[in-house]
């Protein structure tokens, strides 16, 4: 009898299909397809985020406060593409790797948790940055100083590691779903709530500014002011507001994309956590859908740099300049 048709006991009262190196409920061809797709996404994500980081490094005008936060997010996305995806590929073809290679399984869990939490917290501080920029533009530079920005980024990464290191404390596969519950719900929910609060405040402020502009009557020009100067100041103010509004919308798109991409993974983790105490057989089966949900999550690492380039002309021109530069292509390994 072929391996693909052999059944083994995978949990008390639960039979699973004998796979390549362990058991699986999923078709082997499907798993291979998932691995290939994830590797392709990982390669694209690695290249795209490398280009974003190079663009910020090479272009002085891109080294803004908001872009420093986006750079931190790009590092998290780069980790997904060049570290987590290869680990996932090895784990998928050696499923169930948690029982076969406990240390490897704990390492994969650590990297996944760290990436999810780092991305979530990065988006939190980016939302706060946009909130300050729109709500209090005159004091923005004094509030979001370079030192404070770097401190916020450092806290973000420290917190993501601190929450994730617990993955090395329990190698028991049956108890892993309880561990996944923390990065899947306990950590993201307060963060998402904070993001929604920031954007609710941003929306209210944007509406207030819009009404103010619509209701504002033509300014009285003082004797010592030139009409052209007043008009120029108004134009500069409108242009600055337009850029801030566009940056805020861009961040909102990034947050929405992040939630859409990671939602399946979060749902699988939460459902598996619930079933662990109800029906271990179903919990094991549900856990295998993690193999399907991770490729969807990894798409986020490609989507973010595409959003930056499509929404920001400076990013677009910087990336095009790198692609046209032979030296730039050599740095990302294309020549």
C-alpha positions as CSV (number, residue, x, y, z in Angstrom):
1,X,0.0,0.0,0.0
2,X,1.3,3.5,-0.9
3,X,2.2,6.0,1.8
4,X,-0.6,8.3,0.5
5,X,-3.3,5.7,1.4
6,X,-2.0,4.6,4.8
7,X,-3.8,5.7,7.9
8,X,-2.2,6.2,11.3
9,X,-3.3,7.3,14.8
10,X,-2.4,11.0,15.0
11,X,-4.3,11.8,18.3
12,X,-6.6,9.8,20.7
13,X,-9.4,8.5,18.6
14,X,-8.2,10.4,15.5
15,X,-6.8,8.9,12.2
16,X,-4.7,10.8,9.8
17,X,-3.4,10.1,6.3
18,X,0.2,8.9,6.2
19,X,2.2,11.6,4.4
20,X,5.8,11.9,3.2
21,X,7.5,12.1,6.6
22,X,4.5,12.2,9.0
23,X,0.7,12.5,8.8
24,X,-1.4,15.0,7.0
25,X,-5.1,15.5,6.1
26,X,-4.1,17.6,3.1
27,X,-3.3,16.3,-0.4
28,X,0.4,16.1,-1.0
29,X,0.1,17.9,-4.3
30,X,-1.7,20.7,-2.6
31,X,1.0,21.0,0.0
32,X,3.7,21.1,-2.7
33,X,1.7,23.8,-4.5
34,X,1.4,25.8,-1.3
35,X,5.2,25.6,-0.6
36,X,6.0,26.7,-4.2
37,X,3.6,29.6,-4.0
38,X,5.0,30.7,-0.6
39,X,8.6,30.5,-1.8
40,X,7.7,32.7,-4.8
41,X,6.0,35.2,-2.6
42,X,9.0,35.1,-0.2
43,X,11.4,35.9,-3.1
44,X,9.2,38.8,-4.3
45,X,8.9,40.1,-0.8
46,X,12.6,39.9,-0.1
47,X,13.4,41.8,-3.3
48,X,10.7,44.4,-2.9
49,X,11.5,45.2,0.7
50,X,15.2,45.4,-0.1
51,X,14.4,48.0,-2.7
52,X,12.4,50.0,-0.2
53,X,15.2,50.0,2.3
54,X,17.7,50.9,-0.4
55,X,15.5,53.7,-1.6
56,X,15.2,55.2,1.9
57,X,19.0,54.8,2.5
58,X,19.9,56.5,-0.8
59,X,17.3,59.2,-0.9
60,X,17.6,61.9,1.7
61,X,14.1,63.3,1.1
62,X,12.6,59.9,2.0
63,X,14.1,59.9,5.5
64,X,11.0,61.4,7.1
65,X,9.6,60.4,10.4
66,X,6.8,58.4,8.9
67,X,9.2,56.7,6.5
68,X,11.4,55.7,9.5
69,X,8.4,53.8,10.8
70,X,7.7,52.3,7.4
71,X,11.4,51.2,7.2
72,X,11.0,49.4,10.5
73,X,7.9,47.7,9.0
74,X,9.9,46.8,5.9
75,X,12.5,45.1,8.0
76,X,9.8,43.0,9.5
77,X,8.4,42.2,6.0
78,X,12.0,41.4,4.9
79,X,12.3,38.9,7.8
80,X,9.1,37.2,6.6
81,X,10.4,36.8,3.1
82,X,14.0,35.7,3.7
83,X,13.8,33.9,7.0
84,X,10.2,32.7,7.8
85,X,9.3,31.5,4.3
86,X,12.3,29.2,4.0
87,X,11.6,27.8,7.5
88,X,8.0,27.3,6.5
89,X,9.0,25.5,3.3
90,X,11.2,23.0,5.2
91,X,8.5,22.6,7.9
92,X,5.7,21.9,5.3
93,X,7.6,19.1,3.7
94,X,8.5,17.6,7.1
95,X,5.0,17.9,8.6
96,X,4.3,17.5,11.5
97,X,7.7,19.2,12.2
98,X,6.7,20.1,15.8
99,X,6.8,16.5,16.8
100,X,9.7,15.5,14.5
101,X,12.0,18.5,15.2
102,X,10.8,20.2,18.4
103,X,13.6,22.9,18.5
104,X,12.9,23.7,14.8
105,X,9.2,23.9,15.5
106,X,9.7,26.3,18.4
107,X,12.0,28.4,16.3
108,X,9.4,28.7,13.5
109,X,6.7,29.7,16.1
110,X,9.1,32.3,17.6
111,X,9.8,33.9,14.2
112,X,6.1,33.9,13.2
113,X,5.0,35.4,16.5
114,X,7.7,38.0,16.4
115,X,6.9,39.0,12.8
116,X,3.2,39.3,13.5
117,X,3.6,41.3,16.7
118,X,6.4,43.5,15.3
119,X,4.2,44.3,12.3
120,X,1.2,45.0,14.5
121,X,3.1,47.3,16.9
122,X,4.8,49.1,14.0
123,X,1.4,49.9,12.5
124,X,0.4,51.1,16.0
125,X,3.2,53.7,16.1
126,X,2.6,54.6,12.5
127,X,-1.0,55.3,13.3
128,X,0.0,57.4,16.3
129,X,2.5,59.3,14.0
130,X,-0.3,60.1,11.5
131,X,-2.6,61.1,14.4
132,X,-0.1,63.6,15.6
133,X,0.6,64.9,12.1
134,X,-3.0,65.6,11.3
135,X,-4.2,66.6,14.8
136,X,-1.4,68.9,15.8
137,X,0.7,69.7,12.7
138,X,2.3,72.8,14.2
139,X,3.9,70.8,17.1
140,X,4.5,67.6,15.0
141,X,8.2,68.1,14.6
142,X,8.7,68.9,18.3
143,X,6.7,65.9,19.4
144,X,7.9,63.3,16.9
145,X,11.6,63.9,17.3
146,X,14.2,61.5,15.8
147,X,15.2,60.4,19.3
148,X,11.5,59.6,20.2
149,X,10.9,57.8,16.9
150,X,14.0,55.6,17.4
151,X,12.9,54.9,20.9
152,X,9.4,53.9,19.8
153,X,10.8,51.6,17.1
154,X,13.2,50.0,19.7
155,X,10.3,49.4,22.1
156,X,8.3,47.8,19.3
157,X,11.0,45.3,18.5
158,X,11.8,44.6,22.1
159,X,8.1,43.9,22.9
160,X,7.7,41.6,19.9
161,X,10.7,39.5,21.0
162,X,9.6,39.5,24.7
163,X,6.1,38.2,23.8
164,X,7.5,35.7,21.3
165,X,10.3,34.1,23.4
166,X,7.7,32.1,25.3
167,X,7.5,29.8,22.2
168,X,10.7,28.1,23.5
169,X,9.0,27.3,26.9
170,X,6.7,24.5,25.7
171,X,7.5,21.9,23.1
172,X,4.3,19.9,23.7
173,X,2.5,20.0,20.3
174,X,-1.0,19.5,21.9
175,X,-0.5,22.6,24.0
176,X,0.9,24.8,21.2
177,X,-2.6,26.2,20.2
178,X,-2.8,27.9,23.6
179,X,0.5,29.6,22.8
180,X,-0.7,30.8,19.4
181,X,-3.7,32.4,21.1
182,X,-1.6,35.2,22.5
183,X,-0.2,36.6,19.3
184,X,-3.4,35.8,17.4
185,X,-5.8,37.7,19.7
186,X,-4.5,38.9,23.0
187,X,-1.8,41.1,21.5
188,X,-3.4,42.3,18.2
189,X,-6.8,43.2,19.5
190,X,-5.7,46.1,21.8
191,X,-3.4,47.2,19.0
192,X,-6.1,47.2,16.4
193,X,-8.4,49.0,18.8
194,X,-5.8,51.7,19.2
195,X,-5.3,52.0,15.4
196,X,-9.1,52.4,15.0
197,X,-9.2,55.1,17.7
198,X,-6.3,57.0,16.0
199,X,-8.1,56.9,12.6
200,X,-11.4,57.9,14.1
201,X,-9.7,60.9,15.6
202,X,-8.0,61.6,12.3
203,X,-11.3,61.3,10.4
204,X,-12.9,63.8,12.8
205,X,-10.1,66.2,12.4
206,X,-10.1,65.9,8.6
207,X,-13.8,66.7,8.5
208,X,-13.3,69.7,10.8
209,X,-10.5,71.0,8.6
210,X,-12.7,70.5,5.5
211,X,-15.6,72.4,7.0
212,X,-13.2,75.2,8.0
213,X,-11.8,75.5,4.5
214,X,-15.3,75.5,3.0
215,X,-16.7,78.1,5.4
216,X,-13.6,80.3,5.5
217,X,-14.2,83.7,3.8
218,X,-11.5,85.4,1.9
219,X,-8.8,86.7,4.2
220,X,-8.4,90.5,4.6
221,X,-5.1,91.5,3.2
222,X,-3.2,93.9,5.5
223,X,-1.6,97.0,4.0
224,X,1.9,95.7,4.3
225,X,1.1,92.3,2.8
226,X,1.3,91.5,-0.9
227,X,-1.7,89.5,-2.4
228,X,0.8,87.1,-4.0
229,X,2.5,86.4,-0.7
230,X,-0.8,85.6,1.0
231,X,-1.9,83.4,-1.9
232,X,1.5,81.7,-1.8
233,X,1.2,80.9,1.9
234,X,-2.3,79.5,1.3
235,X,-1.1,77.3,-1.5
236,X,1.8,76.0,0.6
237,X,-0.5,75.2,3.4
238,X,-3.0,73.4,1.1
239,X,-0.1,71.4,-0.4
240,X,1.2,70.4,3.0
241,X,-2.3,69.3,4.1
242,X,-2.7,67.4,0.8
243,X,0.5,65.5,1.4
244,X,-0.3,64.7,5.0
245,X,-3.8,63.5,4.0
246,X,-2.3,61.3,1.2
247,X,0.3,59.8,3.7
248,X,-2.5,59.1,6.2
249,X,-4.6,57.3,3.5
250,X,-1.6,55.3,2.5
251,X,-1.0,54.1,6.1
252,X,-4.8,53.3,6.3
253,X,-4.4,51.1,3.2
254,X,-1.3,49.4,4.7
255,X,-3.2,48.6,7.9
256,X,-6.3,47.3,6.0
257,X,-4.1,45.1,3.8
258,X,-2.3,43.8,6.9
259,X,-5.5,42.8,8.6
260,X,-6.9,41.1,5.5
261,X,-3.7,39.1,5.0
262,X,-3.2,38.0,8.6
263,X,-6.9,37.4,9.4
264,X,-7.1,33.8,8.1
265,X,-4.0,32.9,10.2
266,X,-5.5,34.5,13.3
267,X,-8.8,32.7,12.7
268,X,-7.1,29.3,12.4
269,X,-5.1,29.9,15.6
270,X,-8.2,31.0,17.6
271,X,-10.4,28.2,16.3
272,X,-7.7,25.6,17.0
273,X,-7.2,27.0,20.5
274,X,-11.0,26.6,21.2
275,X,-11.1,23.0,19.8
276,X,-8.0,21.9,21.8
277,X,-10.1,21.6,24.9
278,X,-13.2,20.3,23.1
279,X,-12.0,17.9,20.4
280,X,-8.3,17.2,19.9
281,X,-8.9,15.4,16.7
282,X,-10.5,18.4,15.1
283,X,-7.9,20.6,16.6
284,X,-5.1,18.7,14.8
285,X,-7.1,18.8,11.6
286,X,-7.8,22.6,11.9
287,X,-4.1,23.2,12.7
288,X,-3.2,21.9,9.2
289,X,-5.1,24.8,7.7
290,X,-2.2,26.9,9.0
291,X,-0.3,25.5,6.0
292,X,-2.8,27.3,3.8
293,X,-3.2,30.5,5.9
294,X,0.6,31.3,6.1
295,X,1.0,31.9,2.3
296,X,-1.9,34.4,2.5
297,X,-0.1,36.1,5.4
298,X,3.2,36.2,3.5
299,X,1.5,38.2,0.7
300,X,1.4,41.1,3.1
301,X,5.2,41.4,2.8
302,X,4.9,42.0,-0.9
303,X,1.8,44.2,-0.7
304,X,3.4,46.8,1.6
305,X,6.3,47.9,-0.7
306,X,3.9,47.9,-3.7
307,X,1.6,50.3,-1.8
308,X,4.6,52.6,-0.9
309,X,5.7,52.8,-4.5
310,X,2.2,53.2,-6.0
311,X,1.2,55.8,-3.5
312,X,4.4,57.8,-3.2
313,X,6.1,59.4,-6.2
314,X,9.4,59.8,-4.4
315,X,9.5,56.1,-3.5
316,X,8.6,55.3,-7.1
317,X,11.3,57.4,-8.6
318,X,13.9,56.2,-6.1
319,X,13.1,52.5,-6.8
320,X,13.1,53.1,-10.6
321,X,16.5,54.8,-10.1
322,X,17.9,51.8,-8.3
323,X,16.5,49.3,-10.9
324,X,18.1,51.4,-13.7
325,X,21.4,51.5,-11.8
326,X,23.7,48.5,-12.5
327,X,25.2,49.0,-9.0
328,X,21.8,48.9,-7.4
329,X,20.8,45.7,-9.2
330,X,24.1,44.1,-8.1
331,X,23.3,44.9,-4.5
332,X,20.1,42.9,-4.6
333,X,21.7,40.1,-6.5
334,X,20.1,40.5,-9.9
335,X,23.4,41.0,-11.8
